[in-house]
Amino acid sequence: MTGDTDDRASIGADGGASGDDRYELHVRYEGDDDPAKCTARKLARFDLVDLHRSDRATPYGVVLNPHAERALSPADADSTRLVALDCSWESAGEARFSLPGEHRALPYLVAANPVNFGRPMRLTTVEALAAALAIFDRRERAETLLSKFTWGHTFLELNDEPLRRYAECDDSSEIVAVQGEYLDRGEG
């Protein structure tokens, strides 16, 4: 895939261009995980994301970074680009997230992917992008991404309540407060 910006990343849930869904989805692809299990590559095959093989080629946007100091919130929805880093969790140290953009951490969510099922915060690239879209109140777009995986619907089922609550927050501090409720319950 090229780094060109085009309408491919703006395909809506019905398969056609969606006028209210302007988010471009980009992935900085490291290629250090199992290609057969790589959710970013599969999304790229369906023209749902653009893959980039260098930091320089990756456009500026909201970067989903588990090491970020600020939580992703609906206040970040004004950006037109979401950027995820696709790499193995074993190599996902803070230094890997040197991408240009506004770095945001996803709040507490549970993985549904077969490798990390039920583990908090061990999301695949598709789960991370879908979570961000759901928090931005773009649930149909999140469902479109997840529909390419047999386990995809399970992610939204497992995280239905927190995703809906996060989408109702105004800013990062409210997200952190809601997340704290889940962590206090011992769900984290």
HUWOSUL-V620972 format. One record per pair of residues at least 12 apart in sequence whose C-alpha atoms are under 10 Angstrom apart, sorted by the first residue. I is the first residue (numbers start at 1). GAP is how many residues later the second one is. D is the distance in whole Angstrom. If there is no record, write none. Layout:
i:gap:d
I:GAP:D
I:GAP:D
This chain:
i:gap:d
1:43:8
1:44:9
1:46:9
1:48:9
1:49:6
1:50:6
1:51:8
1:52:10
2:48:7
2:49:7
2:50:7
2:51:10
2:55:9
3:23:9
3:24:10
3:47:7
3:48:7
3:49:6
3:50:9
3:54:6
3:55:7
3:56:8
4:46:8
4:48:10
4:53:9
4:55:10
5:19:8
5:20:10
5:21:10
5:45:8
5:54:9
6:18:8
6:44:9
7:15:9
7:16:10
7:17:8
7:40:10
7:41:10
8:16:8
8:17:9
8:36:10
8:38:9
8:39:6
8:40:6
8:41:8
8:42:8
9:12:10
9:13:9
9:14:7
9:15:5
9:16:6
9:17:8
9:34:10
9:35:9
9:37:10
9:38:7
9:39:5
9:40:5
9:41:7
9:72:10
10:12:6
10:13:6
10:14:6
10:15:8
10:37:9
10:38:8
10:39:9
10:131:9
11:12:9
11:13:9
11:36:9
11:37:7
11:38:10
11:130:8
11:133:9
12:36:10
12:126:10
12:128:8
12:129:6
12:130:10
12:131:10
12:132:8
12:133:10
13:125:10
13:126:9
13:127:6
13:128:5
13:129:8
13:130:7
13:131:5
13:132:9
13:134:10
14:126:9
14:127:9
14:130:8
15:129:9
18:123:9
20:118:9
21:59:9
21:112:10
21:117:7
21:119:10
21:120:8
22:56:10
22:57:9
22:58:6
22:59:8
23:54:9
23:55:9
23:56:8
23:57:5
23:58:5
23:59:7
23:110:9
23:115:10
23:118:10
24:24:9
24:25:7
24:26:8
24:35:10
24:37:9
24:55:9
24:56:6
24:57:5
24:58:6
24:59:8
25:18:10
25:19:10
25:22:10
25:23:7
25:24:5
25:25:6
25:26:9
25:34:10
25:36:9
25:37:10
25:55:9
25:56:6
25:57:5
25:58:6
25:59:8
25:104:8
25:108:10
26:14:9
26:18:9
26:22:9
26:23:5
26:24:5
26:25:6
26:26:7
26:32:7
26:33:8
26:34:10
26:35:9
26:36:10
26:37:9
26:55:7
26:56:6
26:57:5
26:58:6
26:59:9
26:103:9
27:13:7
27:14:9
27:16:10
27:17:9
27:22:7
27:23:6
27:24:5
27:25:6
27:26:9
27:27:10
27:31:8
27:32:9
27:36:9
27:37:10
27:55:8
27:56:5
27:57:5
27:58:6
27:59:6
27:60:10
27:98:8
27:99:10
27:102:9
28:12:9
28:22:9
28:23:6
28:24:5
28:25:6
28:26:7
28:27:7
28:28:10
28:29:8
28:30:6
28:31:9
28:35:10
28:55:7
28:56:6
28:57:5
28:58:6
28:59:9
28:69:10
28:71:8
29:12:8
29:21:9
29:22:6
29:23:6
29:24:5
29:25:8
29:26:9
29:29:9
29:55:9
29:56:6
29:57:5
29:58:7
30:21:10
30:22:9
30:23:7
30:24:8
30:25:10
30:55:8
30:56:6
30:57:5
30:58:8
30:61:10
30:66:9
31:22:8
31:55:8
31:56:7
31:57:8
32:54:9
32:55:6
32:56:6
32:57:10
32:58:10
32:59:8
33:53:8
33:54:6
33:55:5
33:56:9
33:57:9
33:58:9
34:53:10
34:54:8
37:76:10
37:77:9
37:78:9
37:87:10
38:48:8
38:49:9
38:50:9
38:86:8
38:87:8
38:88:9
39:47:8
39:74:10
39:85:7
39:86:6
39:87:6
39:88:9
39:106:10
39:107:10
39:109:9
39:110:8
40:44:9
40:45:9
40:46:7
40:47:10
40:84:8
40:85:6
40:86:7
40:89:10
41:45:9
41:84:10
41:85:10
42:84:9
42:103:10
42:106:8
42:107:9
43:82:9
43:83:8
43:102:7
43:103:9
43:105:8
43:106:10
46:99:9
46:102:9
48:96:9
48:97:7
49:33:10
49:34:9
49:35:10
49:77:10
49:80:10
49:96:9
50:33:10
51:32:10
51:33:10
51:34:10
51:35:9
52:33:10
52:34:10
54:45:9
55:30:10
55:41:10
55:42:9
55:43:7
55:44:6
55:45:8
56:43:8
56:44:8
57:42:10
58:25:8
58:26:10
58:27:10
58:41:7
58:42:8
58:43:10
59:22:8
59:23:9
59:24:8
59:40:9
59:41:7
59:42:8
60:19:10
60:20:10
60:21:7
60:22:9
60:23:8
60:39:8
60:40:5
60:41:5
60:42:8
61:15:10
61:18:7
61:19:7
61:20:5
61:21:6
61:22:6
61:23:10
61:38:9
61:39:7
61:40:5
61:41:6
61:42:8
62:14:7
62:15:9
62:16:10
62:17:7
62:18:8
62:19:6
62:20:5
62:21:6
62:22:9
62:37:10
62:38:9
62:39:6
62:40:5
62:41:6
62:42:7
62:43:10
62:70:10
63:18:9
63:19:6
63:20:5
63:21:6
63:22:8
63:34:9
63:35:10
63:36:7
63:37:8
63:38:6
63:39:6
63:40:5
63:41:6
63:42:8
64:18:7
64:19:6
64:20:5
64:21:7
64:33:9
64:35:10
64:37:10
64:38:9
64:39:6
64:40:5
64:41:6
64:42:7
64:61:9
64:64:7
64:65:8
64:68:8
65:18:9
65:19:7
65:20:8
65:27:9
65:29:8
65:31:10
65:32:7
65:33:10
65:34:9
65:37:9
65:38:6
65:39:6
65:40:5
65:41:7
65:63:10
66:26:9
66:27:9
66:28:8
66:31:9
66:37:9
66:38:7
66:39:5
66:40:7
66:41:9
66:55:8
66:56:10
66:57:10
66:62:10
67:25:9
67:26:8
67:27:6
67:28:10
67:30:8
67:36:9
67:37:8
67:38:7
67:39:10
68:26:9
68:29:9
68:34:9
68:35:6
68:36:5
68:37:5
68:38:9
69:34:8
69:35:7
69:36:7
70:32:9
70:33:7
70:34:5
70:35:6
70:36:9
70:37:10
70:101:10
70:102:6
70:103:8
70:105:10
70:106:9
71:32:9
71:33:5
71:34:5
71:35:6
71:36:6
71:37:10
71:100:8
71:101:5
71:102:8
71:103:9
71:104:7
71:105:7
71:108:10
72:30:10
72:31:8
72:32:5
72:33:6
72:34:5
72:35:7
72:59:10
72:60:7
72:63:8
72:64:9
72:94:9
72:99:8
72:100:6
72:101:10
72:103:8
72:104:9
73:31:8
73:32:9
73:33:8
73:34:9
73:59:8
73:62:7
73:63:7
73:93:7
73:94:7
73:95:9
73:96:7
73:97:7
73:98:5
73:99:5
73:100:9
73:101:8
73:102:6
73:103:9
74:58:9
74:59:9
74:60:9
74:61:6
74:62:5
74:63:8
74:92:8
74:93:6
74:94:8
74:95:7
74:96:6
74:97:6
74:98:8
74:101:9
75:60:10
75:61:8
75:92:10
75:94:9
75:95:6
75:96:5
75:97:8
76:26:9
76:28:9
76:56:10
76:59:10
76:60:8
76:94:10
76:95:8
76:96:9
77:55:9
77:56:9
77:58:9
77:59:6
77:60:9
77:61:10
78:58:9
79:23:9
81:20:10
82:19:9
82:20:10
82:47:7
82:50:8
82:51:9
83:16:9
83:17:9
83:18:8
83:19:10
83:20:9
83:42:10
83:45:10
83:46:8
84:13:9
84:15:9
84:40:10
84:41:7
84:42:9
84:44:8
84:45:7
85:12:7
85:13:10
85:14:9
85:39:10
85:40:7
85:43:10
86:38:8
86:39:6
86:40:9
87:37:9
87:38:9
88:36:9
89:33:8
89:34:9
89:35:9
104:28:10
104:68:9
105:23:10
105:27:10
105:67:10
106:15:8
106:17:10
106:22:7
106:23:10
106:25:8
106:26:7
106:29:9
106:69:9
106:70:10
106:73:10
107:13:10
107:14:8
107:24:9
107:25:10
107:28:10
107:55:9
107:56:9
107:59:8
107:65:9
107:68:7
107:69:7
107:71:9
107:72:6
107:73:9
108:12:7
108:13:6
108:51:9
108:54:8
108:55:9
108:58:10
108:67:9
108:68:9
108:70:9
108:71:6
108:72:9
108:73:10
108:74:7
108:75:8
108:79:9
108:80:7
109:12:6
109:13:8
109:14:8
109:18:9
109:19:9
109:22:8
109:46:9
109:47:10
109:49:8
109:50:6
109:51:10
109:53:7
109:54:8
109:70:9
109:73:9
109:78:9
109:79:9
110:12:7
110:13:7
110:17:9
110:45:8
110:46:10
110:48:7
110:49:7
110:52:10
110:77:9
110:78:9
111:12:5
111:13:8
111:16:7
111:17:9
111:43:9
111:44:7
111:45:10
111:47:8
111:48:9
112:12:9
112:15:8
112:39:7
112:40:7
112:41:9
112:42:6
112:43:5
112:44:9
112:45:9
112:46:7
112:47:9
113:13:10
113:14:8
113:36:9
113:37:9
113:38:6
113:39:8
113:41:8
113:42:8
114:36:10
114:37:8
117:34:10
117:37:10
117:38:9
118:37:10
118:40:9
119:68:10
119:69:9
120:67:8
120:68:6
121:67:9
123:32:10
126:16:9
126:19:7
126:20:7
126:22:10
126:23:9
126:26:9
126:29:10
127:15:9
127:18:9
127:19:7
127:25:8
127:28:7
127:29:9
128:14:10
129:12:10
129:13:7
129:16:8
129:17:9
130:12:4
130:13:7
130:14:9
130:15:7
130:16:7
130:22:10
130:25:9
130:26:9
131:12:10
131:24:9
131:25:8
131:28:9
131:32:7
131:35:10
131:36:10
132:31:9
132:34:10
132:35:9
133:12:10
133:30:10
133:34:9
134:22:9
134:26:10
134:29:6
134:30:8
134:32:9
134:33:7
135:27:9
135:28:6
135:29:7
135:30:8
135:31:6
135:32:4
135:33:8
135:34:9
135:40:10
136:27:10
136:28:10
136:30:9
136:31:6
136:32:9
137:26:9
137:27:8
137:29:9
137:30:6
137:31:9
138:29:9
139:17:9
139:24:9
139:25:9
139:28:10
142:14:9
143:12:10
143:13:8
162:13:10
162:16:8
162:17:8
162:19:10
162:20:8
165:13:7
165:14:9
166:12:7
166:13:8
